[in-house]
């Protein structure tokens, strides 16, 4: 019998705040507040998505916005993060970096600063409740004006060292060139924050290269399309720039037709550091553990290779050195143990 994957210590570096909500919580909060949910978020869940065209992305974003609308009170934020932390622990995750865009909630929670402080307090309470380490990545929206990203970068910089560890750029990468957000990332990096923009999901390897060249990416959200360019893969491997690969998400959005079409094995064999991620479990229907199961079942990773995936997630994280050492020892112990 193979070693149990839930017992393998790992870090989760690609998880969005709203998208981490439990489906049952979405249903419960909607009903409590008399909100109507579309069939795709209720009886037909998980929704059938395909975002490789503008219409498909619009539908994905619309469902995401509907899900966000049920979080109307501070206690909802505390609940979401507590439950997310519980789910991460169940998957063997011992360090989580969760991505939040305060702009989506600022109007209902008293502005950008108040919203971020609410989320940071909820993160602290969730971490204390579960024992997992949790940090925050503040993310700008690629479909909004770069000046909005500058504002968020300054806000994130004020909380560097207070559980904000990185600055990201998400949403449809077909809108907004990476270089347009260069100033925001310069502000964030000056404050010591990691640069973690999305790229190489809906667009090809050039998008990944732009994240590296224009935004100084320390990690790339997704980055899966880098596999289409051998020289780019070599650059990522040489510089140890981690790609946060989310197989279920790639299939859900039509980036790959089936799990077997996600080039996880190719990137791994090329020496590109990888951190498996669940992206938005609320919309894709699976969490972190399933990504590791796919590594074993679909990509035929041995236990030693699965352990190396976990190590790469830990090394690519912002966890304190003492935490990293403890988690890496846990990975070694898992591999040294007998299979069940």
MOSULFEN-V228099 format. One record per residue. N is the residue number from 1. PSI is psi in whole degrees, 0 to 359 (* if undefined). NEAR is the number of other C-alpha atoms within 8 Angstrom. D_CENTER is the distance of its C-alpha to the mean C-alpha in whole Angstrom. Layout:
n->N psi->PSI near->NEAR d_center->D_CENTER
n->N psi->PSI near->NEAR d_center->D_CENTER
This chain:
n->1 psi->141 near->4 d_center->30
n->2 psi->160 near->6 d_center->27
n->3 psi->144 near->10 d_center->25
n->4 psi->124 near->8 d_center->23
n->5 psi->332 near->10 d_center->20
n->6 psi->342 near->9 d_center->19
n->7 psi->356 near->8 d_center->21
n->8 psi->118 near->12 d_center->19
n->9 psi->138 near->13 d_center->17
n->10 psi->164 near->14 d_center->14
n->11 psi->145 near->13 d_center->11
n->12 psi->115 near->14 d_center->7
n->13 psi->359 near->13 d_center->5
n->14 psi->87 near->15 d_center->2
n->15 psi->128 near->14 d_center->3
n->16 psi->146 near->11 d_center->5
n->17 psi->298 near->9 d_center->9
n->18 psi->318 near->11 d_center->11
n->19 psi->352 near->12 d_center->9
n->20 psi->354 near->13 d_center->9
n->21 psi->142 near->13 d_center->13
n->22 psi->143 near->11 d_center->16
n->23 psi->319 near->7 d_center->18
n->24 psi->325 near->6 d_center->21
n->25 psi->319 near->8 d_center->20
n->26 psi->312 near->11 d_center->19
n->27 psi->314 near->9 d_center->23
n->28 psi->313 near->8 d_center->24
n->29 psi->322 near->10 d_center->23
n->30 psi->316 near->12 d_center->25
n->31 psi->322 near->9 d_center->28
n->32 psi->326 near->7 d_center->29
n->33 psi->8 near->7 d_center->28
n->34 psi->30 near->6 d_center->30
n->35 psi->139 near->8 d_center->27
n->36 psi->130 near->6 d_center->28
n->37 psi->142 near->9 d_center->25
n->38 psi->160 near->6 d_center->25
n->39 psi->325 near->8 d_center->26
n->40 psi->338 near->11 d_center->22
n->41 psi->4 near->12 d_center->21
n->42 psi->263 near->9 d_center->24
n->43 psi->338 near->6 d_center->26
n->44 psi->19 near->8 d_center->24
n->45 psi->145 near->10 d_center->21
n->46 psi->149 near->10 d_center->18
n->47 psi->151 near->9 d_center->19
n->48 psi->114 near->6 d_center->20
n->49 psi->156 near->10 d_center->18
n->50 psi->110 near->11 d_center->19
n->51 psi->21 near->14 d_center->18
n->52 psi->358 near->10 d_center->19
n->53 psi->167 near->7 d_center->22
n->54 psi->319 near->7 d_center->22
n->55 psi->318 near->7 d_center->23
n->56 psi->319 near->11 d_center->21
n->57 psi->321 near->12 d_center->18
n->58 psi->317 near->9 d_center->20
n->59 psi->317 near->10 d_center->20
n->60 psi->313 near->11 d_center->16
n->61 psi->324 near->8 d_center->16
n->62 psi->315 near->8 d_center->19
n->63 psi->322 near->9 d_center->18
n->64 psi->317 near->11 d_center->15
n->65 psi->322 near->8 d_center->17
n->66 psi->317 near->9 d_center->20
n->67 psi->318 near->10 d_center->17
n->68 psi->328 near->9 d_center->17
n->69 psi->342 near->7 d_center->20
n->70 psi->347 near->11 d_center->21
n->71 psi->88 near->10 d_center->20
n->72 psi->348 near->7 d_center->23
n->73 psi->152 near->7 d_center->24
n->74 psi->323 near->9 d_center->22
n->75 psi->334 near->6 d_center->23
n->76 psi->322 near->9 d_center->20
n->77 psi->315 near->12 d_center->18
n->78 psi->319 near->13 d_center->19
n->79 psi->313 near->8 d_center->19
n->80 psi->312 near->11 d_center->16
n->81 psi->325 near->11 d_center->14
n->82 psi->313 near->15 d_center->17
n->83 psi->322 near->10 d_center->16
n->84 psi->315 near->11 d_center->13
n->85 psi->319 near->12 d_center->14
n->86 psi->317 near->9 d_center->17
n->87 psi->323 near->8 d_center->15
n->88 psi->317 near->12 d_center->12
n->89 psi->319 near->11 d_center->16
n->90 psi->333 near->8 d_center->17
n->91 psi->359 near->11 d_center->15
n->92 psi->5 near->13 d_center->16
n->93 psi->130 near->13 d_center->13
n->94 psi->359 near->12 d_center->15
n->95 psi->126 near->12 d_center->12
n->96 psi->133 near->13 d_center->9
n->97 psi->109 near->13 d_center->7
n->98 psi->137 near->13 d_center->6
n->99 psi->130 near->13 d_center->6
n->100 psi->143 near->11 d_center->10
n->101 psi->100 near->10 d_center->12
n->102 psi->338 near->10 d_center->16
n->103 psi->325 near->7 d_center->18
n->104 psi->345 near->7 d_center->17
n->105 psi->356 near->11 d_center->19
n->106 psi->322 near->12 d_center->21
n->107 psi->326 near->8 d_center->24
n->108 psi->346 near->7 d_center->24
n->109 psi->22 near->10 d_center->23
n->110 psi->23 near->9 d_center->26
n->111 psi->173 near->10 d_center->24
n->112 psi->313 near->10 d_center->21
n->113 psi->314 near->8 d_center->22
n->114 psi->322 near->10 d_center->23
n->115 psi->314 near->13 d_center->20
n->116 psi->320 near->9 d_center->18
n->117 psi->323 near->8 d_center->20
n->118 psi->313 near->10 d_center->20
n->119 psi->321 near->10 d_center->16
n->120 psi->322 near->10 d_center->17
n->121 psi->320 near->8 d_center->20
n->122 psi->323 near->12 d_center->18
n->123 psi->314 near->13 d_center->16
n->124 psi->317 near->9 d_center->19
n->125 psi->321 near->10 d_center->20
n->126 psi->321 near->12 d_center->18
n->127 psi->318 near->13 d_center->18
n->128 psi->325 near->8 d_center->21
n->129 psi->323 near->7 d_center->22
n->130 psi->340 near->10 d_center->20
n->131 psi->1 near->6 d_center->20
n->132 psi->147 near->12 d_center->16
n->133 psi->131 near->9 d_center->15
n->134 psi->132 near->12 d_center->13
n->135 psi->167 near->11 d_center->12
n->136 psi->138 near->13 d_center->11
n->137 psi->122 near->13 d_center->9
n->138 psi->128 near->15 d_center->12
n->139 psi->136 near->12 d_center->11
n->140 psi->162 near->13 d_center->14
n->141 psi->122 near->10 d_center->14
n->142 psi->340 near->13 d_center->16
n->143 psi->357 near->8 d_center->18
n->144 psi->172 near->7 d_center->20
n->145 psi->142 near->7 d_center->22
n->146 psi->334 near->10 d_center->22
n->147 psi->327 near->6 d_center->24
n->148 psi->322 near->9 d_center->21
n->149 psi->322 near->13 d_center->18
n->150 psi->318 near->13 d_center->21
n->151 psi->315 near->9 d_center->22
n->152 psi->325 near->12 d_center->18
n->153 psi->320 near->15 d_center->18
n->154 psi->320 near->11 d_center->21
n->155 psi->312 near->9 d_center->20
n->156 psi->321 near->13 d_center->17
n->157 psi->327 near->12 d_center->20
n->158 psi->337 near->6 d_center->22
n->159 psi->13 near->9 d_center->20
n->160 psi->132 near->12 d_center->19
n->161 psi->355 near->6 d_center->20
n->162 psi->45 near->5 d_center->20
n->163 psi->357 near->10 d_center->16
n->164 psi->123 near->13 d_center->15
n->165 psi->348 near->13 d_center->14
n->166 psi->169 near->13 d_center->12
n->167 psi->130 near->17 d_center->12
n->168 psi->178 near->13 d_center->10
n->169 psi->116 near->11 d_center->11
n->170 psi->190 near->11 d_center->10
n->171 psi->190 near->8 d_center->12
n->172 psi->110 near->9 d_center->15
n->173 psi->352 near->14 d_center->15
n->174 psi->349 near->7 d_center->19
n->175 psi->116 near->7 d_center->20
n->176 psi->107 near->8 d_center->20
n->177 psi->147 near->8 d_center->21
n->178 psi->319 near->11 d_center->19
n->179 psi->337 near->8 d_center->22
n->180 psi->342 near->8 d_center->22
n->181 psi->14 near->12 d_center->20
n->182 psi->319 near->10 d_center->21
n->183 psi->318 near->8 d_center->23
n->184 psi->317 near->14 d_center->20
n->185 psi->330 near->14 d_center->18
n->186 psi->319 near->9 d_center->21
n->187 psi->314 near->12 d_center->22
n->188 psi->316 near->17 d_center->18
n->189 psi->328 near->10 d_center->19
n->190 psi->332 near->7 d_center->23
n->191 psi->2 near->8 d_center->22
n->192 psi->13 near->9 d_center->20
n->193 psi->148 near->13 d_center->16
n->194 psi->144 near->12 d_center->14
n->195 psi->116 near->15 d_center->13
n->196 psi->62 near->13 d_center->10
n->197 psi->153 near->14 d_center->11
n->198 psi->146 near->15 d_center->9
n->199 psi->156 near->14 d_center->12
n->200 psi->37 near->16 d_center->14
n->201 psi->288 near->13 d_center->13
n->202 psi->344 near->11 d_center->16
n->203 psi->167 near->11 d_center->18
n->204 psi->197 near->11 d_center->19
n->205 psi->332 near->14 d_center->19
n->206 psi->326 near->8 d_center->21
n->207 psi->322 near->12 d_center->18
n->208 psi->314 near->14 d_center->16
n->209 psi->322 near->9 d_center->19
n->210 psi->322 near->11 d_center->19
n->211 psi->320 near->15 d_center->16
n->212 psi->312 near->10 d_center->18
n->213 psi->320 near->8 d_center->21
n->214 psi->331 near->9 d_center->21
n->215 psi->2 near->15 d_center->18
n->216 psi->43 near->9 d_center->18
n->217 psi->129 near->13 d_center->15
n->218 psi->327 near->10 d_center->14
n->219 psi->159 near->13 d_center->11
n->220 psi->125 near->16 d_center->10
n->221 psi->119 near->13 d_center->7
n->222 psi->265 near->12 d_center->9
n->223 psi->6 near->15 d_center->12
n->224 psi->332 near->13 d_center->14
n->225 psi->353 near->11 d_center->17
n->226 psi->336 near->13 d_center->18
n->227 psi->346 near->12 d_center->19
n->228 psi->358 near->7 d_center->22
n->229 psi->107 near->8 d_center->23
n->230 psi->319 near->8 d_center->25
n->231 psi->322 near->6 d_center->26
n->232 psi->317 near->11 d_center->22
n->233 psi->320 near->14 d_center->21
n->234 psi->320 near->11 d_center->23
n->235 psi->313 near->8 d_center->22
n->236 psi->320 near->12 d_center->19
n->237 psi->314 near->12 d_center->21
n->238 psi->321 near->6 d_center->23
n->239 psi->0 near->6 d_center->21
n->240 psi->48 near->8 d_center->18
n->241 psi->117 near->12 d_center->16
n->242 psi->140 near->13 d_center->13
n->243 psi->128 near->14 d_center->11
n->244 psi->93 near->15 d_center->7
n->245 psi->130 near->13 d_center->9
n->246 psi->84 near->13 d_center->8
n->247 psi->313 near->12 d_center->12
n->248 psi->321 near->11 d_center->12
n->249 psi->318 near->11 d_center->10
n->250 psi->320 near->13 d_center->13
n->251 psi->317 near->13 d_center->16
n->252 psi->326 near->11 d_center->15
n->253 psi->3 near->11 d_center->15
n->254 psi->9 near->11 d_center->18
n->255 psi->326 near->10 d_center->16
n->256 psi->146 near->10 d_center->18
n->257 psi->318 near->7 d_center->21
n->258 psi->161 near->7 d_center->20
n->259 psi->322 near->12 d_center->18
n->260 psi->342 near->7 d_center->21
n->261 psi->351 near->7 d_center->20
n->262 psi->123 near->11 d_center->17
n->263 psi->48 near->9 d_center->18
n->264 psi->313 near->10 d_center->16
n->265 psi->318 near->7 d_center->20
n->266 psi->316 near->8 d_center->21
n->267 psi->317 near->13 d_center->18
n->268 psi->312 near->10 d_center->19
n->269 psi->335 near->7 d_center->22
n->270 psi->355 near->9 d_center->22
n->271 psi->11 near->9 d_center->21
n->272 psi->124 near->15 d_center->18
n->273 psi->140 near->15 d_center->15
n->274 psi->138 near->13 d_center->12
n->275 psi->111 near->17 d_center->9
n->276 psi->140 near->16 d_center->9
n->277 psi->159 near->14 d_center->6
n->278 psi->345 near->15 d_center->7
n->279 psi->273 near->11 d_center->5
n->280 psi->81 near->12 d_center->8
n->281 psi->329 near->13 d_center->10
n->282 psi->327 near->13 d_center->13
n->283 psi->339 near->11 d_center->13
n->284 psi->349 near->11 d_center->13
n->285 psi->355 near->8 d_center->15
n->286 psi->156 near->10 d_center->13
n->287 psi->194 near->8 d_center->11
n->288 psi->318 near->12 d_center->10
n->289 psi->323 near->11 d_center->14
n->290 psi->330 near->8 d_center->14
n->291 psi->322 near->14 d_center->13
n->292 psi->325 near->11 d_center->15
n->293 psi->320 near->9 d_center->18
n->294 psi->321 near->10 d_center->17
n->295 psi->319 near->12 d_center->17
n->296 psi->313 near->12 d_center->21
n->297 psi->321 near->8 d_center->22
n->298 psi->317 near->8 d_center->21
n->299 psi->359 near->10 d_center->21
n->300 psi->43 near->7 d_center->24
n->301 psi->135 near->10 d_center->22
n->302 psi->169 near->7 d_center->24
n->303 psi->324 near->10 d_center->24
n->304 psi->322 near->8 d_center->24
n->305 psi->322 near->8 d_center->22
n->306 psi->319 near->12 d_center->19
n->307 psi->322 near->12 d_center->20
n->308 psi->324 near->8 d_center->19
n->309 psi->315 near->12 d_center->16
n->310 psi->318 near->14 d_center->15
n->311 psi->317 near->11 d_center->17
n->312 psi->323 near->11 d_center->15
n->313 psi->322 near->16 d_center->12
n->314 psi->315 near->14 d_center->14
n->315 psi->329 near->7 d_center->16
n->316 psi->356 near->10 d_center->13
n->317 psi->174 near->9 d_center->12
n->318 psi->16 near->5 d_center->14
n->319 psi->143 near->9 d_center->15
n->320 psi->153 near->6 d_center->19
n->321 psi->322 near->6 d_center->21
n->322 psi->323 near->6 d_center->23
n->323 psi->318 near->8 d_center->20
n->324 psi->313 near->11 d_center->19
n->325 psi->318 near->8 d_center->23
n->326 psi->317 near->8 d_center->23
n->327 psi->320 near->12 d_center->20
n->328 psi->323 near->11 d_center->21
n->329 psi->322 near->8 d_center->24
n->330 psi->323 near->10 d_center->23
n->331 psi->316 near->14 d_center->21
n->332 psi->319 near->9 d_center->25
n->333 psi->321 near->8 d_center->27
n->334 psi->317 near->10 d_center->25
n->335 psi->327 near->11 d_center->26
n->336 psi->339 near->6 d_center->29
n->337 psi->161 near->6 d_center->30
n->338 psi->142 near->6 d_center->31
n->339 psi->151 near->7 d_center->30
n->340 psi->* near->6 d_center->30
